[in-house]
Amino acid sequence: MLALLQARRPSVRITVVSSRRTLGTIKEHDWADACFEYGKLETAVETADLIVLCSPVAAIFDQLERLSQVTSRMAPGAIVTDVGSTKEMLCRRGFELFPATSLSAPRFVGAHPMAGSEKSGLEAADPLLFQSAIWVLCPPEDLPRDRVAPLRSLIQLCGARAVLLDPKVHDAAVARISHAPQLLATALAAWAGRDDELVETSLALAAGGFRDMTRLAGSSWDVWRDILATNAGNIATGLDELSRSIKDLAEAAHAIGQAVESADADRTPGSLESFFYLLAKGDHSQLANLPHGQELAQSRFLLSREFEAGRELRARFKAPRKGILHEISELVVRVEDRPGELVKVLQPLAREGLNILDLEILKIREGEQGTLLLGFGEPETARQAQELLSGIGFLVVRR
């Protein structure tokens, strides 16, 4: 964010408050006009128009308290915001500490840029981190829309897109798509590494699916403890529901395993083949006639239903969604795993001025082929991109 803002100077004056070590790096890169250590926070906000709190959630509570005591030092109409991953508790406190005592009183607007990684620190800084990301804003209901303009300008500068959400809705949603998945990834990685005899073999065999599912396990407890504390109810509910689903899946897998053992133990020619045929066909009346048939039929129904529900949700997974932001039009492009292949895709699009809003590498197998997901803001732009890439030899499919 600092590197992006630097390009706007001298029209924007940037003041940074951080640790001595971090400030040293910022000074080396000339990313700020002024630097203060944490103890000088109250001094640093002198005449500030926009104050962004980028600390862990627990620290943000403390900083809000401190800033609420020096609102007279801020510029008239100043906005205080944050980037915390939970919003309900922070917004409740922020709205209390920064009330509408006058038309120009400093106010708090909760915010959460939906971008990040399992890495932390300046060494992990990514100037393109916010490109095409959703940046959630949770302003107080009585705040005039024009007061949020400076914050919207910052979001636009970072390449992100603002969306307004109720803090409670935000926390319930991120528990499902971020917080509970973090704990699931952590649990999966910890479980996979718990058997000393299998861990090395398991890692040697692990492919992209396991890597993708456990990427979040690289996250730090120091980062997540405050998130868990401030959204505990939603996270606990989600994990409870997931644990029940996982228990049902485990029982279904066990029932199918018993049925397979029975079919395998039956030495009648074709018995095992008949079992797999009936399992694929899904005829419950015929499955019920097999050994453990009732449990088998129920298990087959449960598993197939869950797979279909999962596939349906994944097929609907496009960012951004209708009802929040405009839908994007997506293309899937087949590429070879060799140097320069990405350039061959992106360079022609750039020459024609076809802007990509979202790009994701869906799958790459070393030495073979992979697929890219390209998102465009308009269907017509996607159509032009498809024609262009198809014309130079790429396999392109509308999604």
N, C-alpha and C positions, 0 to 999 in steps of 0.2 A: 504494500500500500504506500509506504514511504517513497519508494522508487518511482511510483506512478505520480504521486503528488509533486515530486521534485520537478517534473517537467512543467508544472504550472507556475513555478516561481518565476518572477517575483510577485505575481498576482495573488498568491496564497502564502501566508506566513505560517510555517510549520514549527510547532514547539513539541518536544518529546519529553516525556517523563518516564524514567526507567531506572534500572540498576546501573551502577558505575561501569560494569563490564560491557553491558549492551550499549550504553551511551558512547563508549570508546569506539565501538564498531560503527555506530551511526555517524560519528564525527569523521571517521576515516573516509566514509563514502559521501560525506557532505549531503546527508539526507534531511537535515533539519536546520532551521535558522537559530534555534535555541534549544538547549538541553538542560534538564533538571533531574536530580535524583528524587526518589519517591518522597522523601521528607519535605520537599519543596513543592508539592502538588498545588497547594493553595496559591503560591506565588506564580506558578507556571500558567494558571488560567486567567491571568490578568488580561482583560479586554478580549477574551476568546469568544468567537462566534459559535464554534462547533467543538465539542469536547467528546472524544471517542475513548471509552474505557475498554482496553484490550487485555484485561487481566483475567485470571481465573475467577469463577463466579463468587467465591467467598471474599476475595479481595475487592470485587466490584461493590459489594454491600458496604464495606468500610469506606471506599472512595466516595460513594454517593453521600454518606454521612458527612464526610469532611467537606465535600464540595457544597453541600446545602448550607454550610455555615458562611460561605464566602460568595454568595450569589451577586452581591453588590460589586464585586470585582470583575464580573463577566460583562461582556457586551450586552446592551439591551436586546432582548429577543433571542438570547443564546439558547442553543439546544445541547443537552447532555445526552449521550447515547452510549451503547455498549455493544459488544459482540458475543455475549454469553449464550451458551447453548440451551439454557432454560429461560423462560420468560415470565411465568405467572408470578412467582415470588419476587423477582427483581422489579417487575413493573408495579406491583402493588406497593413496594417500598419506594421506588423512584417517584411514583405519582404522589405519594404522601409527602416526600421531602421537597418536591418541586411543584407546589400548587400554583393555581392561576391567581396569584395575589394582585396582578395587574396585567394589562395587555402585553407588556414587554418583559414580564418576569421570565427568567430562565426556566425551561421545562425539560422534563425527561421523556425520551422516546426509546422504548426498548427495541432492540434490533438483534438479528441473528443472520449473518451471511452463511448460506447453506453451501459452504465450501471449506475444505480443510483436508488434512491427512493425519496419519498416525504419527507423523514426525512433528517436532517442535523446535523452537529457537530460531534465531536469525539465519543460522546455517541452512535451515530448511526453507528459507523464504523463496517464494515463487511469484514473480511479477505477473503471471497469467492466472493466478489462483482463482480469481473471481470472474474470469471471463465467462459470460453466459450463465452465471450462477444466479439463483434466486436469493435475494436479500430481504428477509422478513422484517417488516416494521410493525411495531405495536405502540402506536401513539395513544395518549389519553383521549377520551371521546370528545372532550371540550376544546381540543387544540385545533385552531384554524389550519386548514391544509397548507396555506402559504408559508406557515412557520416551519414546515418540514422541508422546504425547498433547498436549503444548504446541504442537508443530509442526502436528499435525492441527487444533488449534483455530485457529491462524493461517490455515491453508488454508481452513477452513470460513468464517472471518470474511471472507476475500477473495472468497467465492462460488465457489471452485474445489472439485474433488473429487480426493482423494488416491488414488493407485494404486501398489502396490509392484511394482518391477521389478528384475531383476538388472542391474547396471551394464553388463555386456557386451551383453546383449540390448538395452538402451536405446540404446547407441551404434550398434549395427548397424541398429536400426529408424530412428533419426533421420537416419542417413546417407541412407536411402532417401526419407524424406518431408520432410526439411528441408535437410540439408547439400548433397547433390548437386543438388537443385532450385535452391538458391541459386546455385550455380555455373552451372547451365544458364540461369537467368534473366539472370545477369550476362553470359554469353557471347552470349545471344540479343540483348540490348539493345546490347551493344558491336558485334556483327556488323551489326545493322540500321542503326546510325549510322555505319558505316565508309565507305559510298559517299556522297561529298559531293554528287554530282549527284542522288541519289535520296532523301536523308534527309528533306528538307522535304516532298516529295510523299508519302513513306511515312508520315510523322507525320500529315499532313493526312488521309490515308485510314484511319489506324489506328482500330480500334473496340475494343469491350470485351475481345475475346479477347486482343489484343496487350497491352492495358493490364494485364489480369489476369496474364498470363504473365510480364510484366516488372516487376511491382510490386516484387519482391525485389531488383531491380537497384539500387534506391535505398539499399541497405544499405552500410555503411562497411567498408572493408578493416580499419580499426582494430579493429572489433568482431569480424570474422570470422577474423583471422589466428590467434588462439589456438584457436578452434574447429577450424580446419583442421589445426593442428599436433597437437592432442590426439585427433583422430579420422581421421588421414590415411589409415590402411589401409582402413577401411570406405568412406571417400569415394572413394579411388582405385579400389577394386574396383567401386563403383557406376558411376563415370564410365567405366571401361573397358568394363563390360557395356553401358552406354548407348551408348557410341561405336560399339560393334559393331552394336547394333541400328540406330542412325542410318545407319551405312554400308550395312547391308543395305537399309534403306528408300530410301536414295539410289540404289543400284543398281537397285532395283525400279522406282523412278520413271523412271530413265533408260531401262530396257527398255521400259516402257509408252510413253514418249515416242518411241522409235524405231518402235514398232509403229504409233502414231498417224501419224507422218510417212509410213510406207509406205502406210497405208490412204488418207491424204489425197492422196498422189501418184498412187494408182491412180484414174484418171478414170472407171472403170466405175461406172455409176449405182448408187447404194445401197451402195457399198463402205464408205464411212465409217460410214453408219448401221448396216450389218451388224457392223462392228467393235465399235461401242458396245453393240449388242445382245448380242453374244457375251461382251463384257467384263462386262456386268451379269449375264448368265446364269451365267457362271462354269463353263461346260462345258469342262474342260481338254482333252478329246479334240478338240473343234472349234477351240479357241484354238490348239492346237499346229499346226494346218494353215495358220495365217496366217503371213505373213512375220515372222521373229523369234518364231515361235509358242511354241517351247519356253521361251524366256526370259520371254515374256509370260505364259504359264500359271503359271510358278513365281512371278513377280512379283505376279500377281493374287492367288495363294494367300497369299503372305507378307503383303501389305498388308491383305487382308481379315481374316486371322488376327490381326494386330496391332490392327486397329480393334476387333474383337470382344473381344479380351483387355482392351483399354483401357476399352471400354464396360462390360464385366463388373466390372472393379475399381471404376470410378467409381460404378456402381450399388450396390456394396457399401459405398461410402464414407459411413459414418454415424458421428458422434461422440456418445457413446462407443461402443466396440465390445463385443460379447459376449465374455466371457472376461476382460475387463479391468474394465468397469463394466456396469451394466444398460443394455440397449438403450433408446433413446429413440424415441418415436412421432412421426412427422413429417407435417406438412401443407404443401402448396404453395398459396399464396394469390396470385391475380392482383390487381394494384393498378394504378390510373391514376397517371401521372406528373403530380401536381398537389399544391399545398400542402395539408397536413393529412391526407393519405391514410394515413400510418402511424398517426396518432392514431386514425383511424377503425377501424383494425384492433386496435390495442393497448388502447385505452381500454375497450371492451366486455369484453375478456378480463380486464382488471384488476378491473372492477366485479364480475365473477362469481368472482373469486379463482382464475382458471385460470393457473397459473404457467408461464411460458415458460422452458425450460432453455437453449434455443439459438435464435438468430435469425440468418439470413443473407439478404442481398439477392442473389438469384441472377442477376437480369438487369434492368436498367432502360435503356430507350431514351428519350432526352430528348424530351418532348412526346408520348410514346406510352404504352405500358404496360410493366409489369415484373412480376416474381414474387418473393415472399418465401418463405423456408423457415423454418417454425416448428417447434421441437422441444419435446416434452412428456415428462415423466417416466413417465406411465402411459398405456396405450391408451385408458382411459376418459376421461382428461382431454382427450386429442386428439379423441375422439369428441364430447365436449361442445363443444369449441372449434369443430369443424367445423360442428356444427348451429347454433351461435350466429352464426358469420360467414356461413354460407350464408343464414341467415334474414334478415340485413340486407343481402343483395345481393352478397356477394363470391363469386367462383368459387373453390371450395376442393376440392383433390384430396388424398386420402391417398397418401403416398409409401411 
